[in-house]
Amino acid sequence: MPERSFHEEVQQLRVGKGEVFEGEGILAVTKALLQSGVSYVGGYQGAPVSALVDVLSDAHDLLDELGIHLETCANEAGAAAMLSASINYPIRGAVTFKSIVGTNVAADAISNLASAGVVGGSLIVVGEDYGEGSSIIQERSHAIATKSQIWLLDPRPDLQKVVDIVERSFELSEASNTPVMMELRIRACHLSGRFEASENRRAPMSKRSVIESPVFDKNRISLPPATYVQEKLKIDVRYPAAVDFVRERKINEVFPGEFNDIGFVMQGGMYNHVISALRAIGLADDFGNSRIPLLVLNCVYPLVPDEIEDFCRDKKAVLVIEEGQPNYIENDIKALISDAGIGTKIHGKNCLPMAGEYVGAVLIDGFDKFLVRSRPSGLDSKSAAVAVKSFQDNRRRAAELLGGPLPGRPPGLCTGCPERPVFSALKLVQEQVGKVHVSADVGCHSFGTLEPFKVGNTILGYGLGLASSVGLSSMMKRPIVSIMGDGGFWHQGLTTGVANHIFNKDEGVLVLLKNGYASATGHQHIPSTGSNSRNQTSDMDIEKALRGVGVTWIETVGSYRIGRMITALKRAILAQGKGLRVIIAEGECMLARQRREKPAAAARVKDGKRVIRTKYGVDETTCTGDHSCIRLSGCPTLTVKSNPDPLRRNPVAYVNDGCVGCGNCGEVAHAAVLCPSFYRAEVIQNPTFLDRTAERIRGTFIRFMQQRQRVVA
Ligand SMILES: O=C(O)C(=O)Cc1c[nH]c2ccccc12
């Protein structure tokens, strides 16, 4: 089961016309898709739109009733390719994935789709994973839209607006025969709110109302000479049609203010941040009314020239608020204003930083710079400056009180994670065979590159650990050890990594971490889970797939068996000349396992049944306080506490109550011949008569021995 279940929330997707829908951004998007009459939906999970894929999966009964096909895709390329259904047929569809990395994976299909053009509305909902909460490369989706000439919507984060923009997207797509992309930033995906719903619409063509005969149109094939015509169509027909639609349907919004000789033009997605920053310096009220006129671009590509000109014409200065780089929108607006012969001074990245998320404090600094440069009439520049200064003083004071920067908190593996012992083993085996280059991959295991393991020299993309090793492997003295999760394996790694490695007869070691899910994105099911998102069993198996493409050297080791893992790694590393050696490290994701087992154990305890929980601990009198166990583990429950011995000052290691009893700390201590201070305890709830009797006997014996010790002492 994925990390979050939306079984209750999806009931709201049935609400009808005039009813109020309350919930999260991603649920609102789903409802808007149903109201738009889509025939098919799909996607590949990734922050911040993982939960959108989960919502669609949890809503599969309703989707079925409406005749909507749902596909949980192998990767983003597969998801984008689904939109081909709308090239020849007037059917609407939507797919979702994260950007920018997911959009990169999808780029081939997006280019082909954009060139062929569509007759049915096609929407790509991208999670714009940019800024301080992001997990990936800092790039924008804007370039993807402009280079393929597909339209980019960036709705103001308000659920009614988001729903409206989804519905308009399909109309825009159909009016301009072009797929549309809608970017949702991290915070917008998880924004809660309400909107007035309308009825879900059944599509005229769907799996409940099938297409009688296929359409063939050679002009829709992406091959020359059609591709030459398609490029001309993009420029001469589709682009102007999109501009007209955006203008006529008033996709962008103007909010008047009182200081009319200045204004802000912003990406729609920036609106909430801008308003709260303005409010903090007294330039917006508590209801979100700005005193500075605003042009909010819910469509950031294409721009509507006359809208921009009309907004700017009577103003002496305008600030463009555009997050990330390069400053595409600002440069386009400068060109438009210059071509129109308008004298307005356009500011942007000269006041705001070129890179990084525009959080409140960043915006306030930028507004300050803009107001100083533009000197709007009627605004008491002193009062704004005073507000800005008091805000900046507070920040400075907070920094002083902290006395220094806060310690960094790199992400790490969860308590009991089956990947931790594998990284401990990889660290330990290098003491025996020498240092190896480790080619890391995307997934939870990418945290193996950070403290305390620091195992992993490069990361090149999802499922690309093995593929990225082959440029270097023939030049390395020792084999490269590549890492791949089962998520990455099915997303990309089987073909680009494994098959290609065998085909080229490359040398190397692959450690395949099989935890059963796409864990980092929220435990979505993958072929090696054993069932799909609808819980239909699947009989797909990594080992069979490996053998199918010609891998013969395969060893499966339980993830927590560090001694065995070291032996297997050593064997694989030393088997030079044997091609690809694969070690499958098998151990279910502990987070998923705990989510399943904890409620079951709690229910058994409640029923009065006997339940045993294993917990590890450190004998504080034996611990020397050198903390080598912590350096080889990084388990969040393995921490320190004051040394109870008044003669020793080093804090001792300590296992807190979060321990799930995976046994890694003890195994590591044993494999590394570290120290004998780890013990394993069994915590018995609802003990039986036998348990109590055994406990009494043990207690009596221990007390007897302790008394003897005191006598001897
Ligand atoms: O969900 C995330 O944060 C990820 O980075 C995972 C991910 C999903 N699709 C991808 C495509 C390329 C690289 C990473 C991912």
The ligand as an SDF file (V2000), in Angstrom:
LIG
                    3D

 15 16  0  0  0  0  0  0  0  0999 V2000
   10.4740   11.7190   -6.3230 O   0  0  0  0  0  0  0  0  0  0  0  0
   11.6150   12.1590   -6.3890 C   0  0  0  0  0  0  0  0  0  0  0  0
   11.9710   13.1030   -5.6700 O   0  0  0  0  0  0  0  0  0  0  0  0
   12.5910   11.6220   -7.3320 C   0  0  0  0  0  0  0  0  0  0  0  0
   13.5860   12.2600   -7.5220 O   0  0  0  0  0  0  0  0  0  0  0  0
   12.3250   10.3250   -8.0160 C   0  0  0  0  0  0  0  0  0  0  0  0
   12.1340   10.3980   -9.4670 C   0  0  0  0  0  0  0  0  0  0  0  0
   10.9510   10.1470  -10.0870 C   0  0  0  0  0  0  0  0  0  0  0  0
   11.1490   10.2520  -11.4170 N   0  0  0  0  0  0  0  0  0  0  0  0
   12.4390   10.5610  -11.6760 C   0  0  0  0  0  0  0  0  0  0  0  0
   13.1040   10.7520  -12.8620 C   0  0  0  0  0  0  0  0  0  0  0  0
   14.4600   11.0600  -12.8230 C   0  0  0  0  0  0  0  0  0  0  0  0
   15.1000   11.1870  -11.5960 C   0  0  0  0  0  0  0  0  0  0  0  0
   14.4360   10.9840  -10.4160 C   0  0  0  0  0  0  0  0  0  0  0  0
   13.0840   10.6670  -10.4520 C   0  0  0  0  0  0  0  0  0  0  0  0
  1  2  2  0
  2  3  1  0
  2  4  1  0
  4  5  2  0
  4  6  1  0
  6  7  1  0
  7  8  2  0
  7 15  1  0
  8  9  1  0
  9 10  1  0
 10 11  1  0
 10 15  2  0
 11 12  2  0
 12 13  1  0
 13 14  2  0
 14 15  1  0
M  END
$$$$
